[in-house]
Amino acid sequence: MSLLPALAAALLTTTAPDPVAGLGWMSGYWLDCSDGREASETWSDPRVGLMAGHAVTVSPQGRVGFELAFITTLPDGVAVYVVKPSGQDEVRFALTEQGEDFVVFSNPDNDFPTHIRYERDGEGLRARIDGEIAGTPRSVEWRFDAAPLNSRCPSD
């Protein structure tokens, strides 16, 4: 009996590793108190191809915004970042680049942003969105610190 057919069958049924499983470094409660704003993001740990998250931002003028989001692996193996900002329609971004401590999601058809990047920075987390608005390149960046759940920025 030859082992070659059994080995070939095993290789054909082997699935690729789940890309969401490698994003555990994003898990936690993150707080950015820079530029007079308060921005927080919360991400669950990866669970069977799913991470759930939400963000709340309070501008220096007191305007509040929120996003509901999740990262999941679709049945075809593609990982996506799905976001529903402040009650608007959901937008999907496909995972286009991933390393040990960073991930990039892209949607060239979205108005703004077209790219979302998360990167672990020591004990912190950086997030950046970029794209174009009216033909002009734009980007927004956050530098989050790990914080206890529901922490708030100090008031002045």
Sequence and secondary structure as in RCSB ss.txt:
>XXXX:A:sequence
MSLLPALAAALLTTTAPDPVAGLGWMSGYWLDCSDGREASETWSDPRVGLMAGHAVTVSPQGRVGFELAFITTLP
DGVAVYVVKPSGQDEVRFALTEQGEDFVVFSNPDNDFPTHIRYERDGEGLRARIDGEIAGTPRSVEWRFDAAPLN
SRCPSD
>XXXX:A:secstr
  SHHHHHHHHHH     GGGGGGGG EEEEE GGG EEEEEE    SSEEEEEEEEE TT  EEEEEEEEEE T
TS EEEEEEETTS  EEEEEEEE SSEEEEE TTSSS SEEEEEEETTEEEEEEEEEETTEEEEEEEEEEE  TT
      
